[in-house]
Amino acid sequence: MREPKRTFDDCLASAKKYATAREWQINEDAVYQCAYYHNWHKEIRKIMGWKINSQKTYEDVKKEASQFTGRKAWSLGNSSSYRYACRKKWQQTIAQELGAFMRGVNLEHWTSGNNYDW
């Protein structure tokens, strides 16, 4: 393992600027990747009180998907949530539920088989 350019304390100081690990990764990916590479990310998550390898529930994923106007927007805007839904085989059901209940959203975007359906 190579000598890190950043120390554990550098990474922790960077993480303290954010409310979630995802925000940290989005805003300071190089620091996040350094922590991940040196296996410090789990300790930093514990210190910050962030969940570690937690399993999202169907409702968690559905709530994340509801922030978008369709499957394509969801897959591009929160790809980890979208991929998780696909792995769990929830994506179609979530798309149908959200498409049926969202007002002002083109139902075609949520239920179309041509819109990033695998």
Summary of the structure (lengths in Angstrom):
residues: 118
radius of gyration: 17.6
end to end distance: 38.5
largest distance: 53.7
contacts: 292
relative contact order: 0.10
helix: 61%
strand: 0%
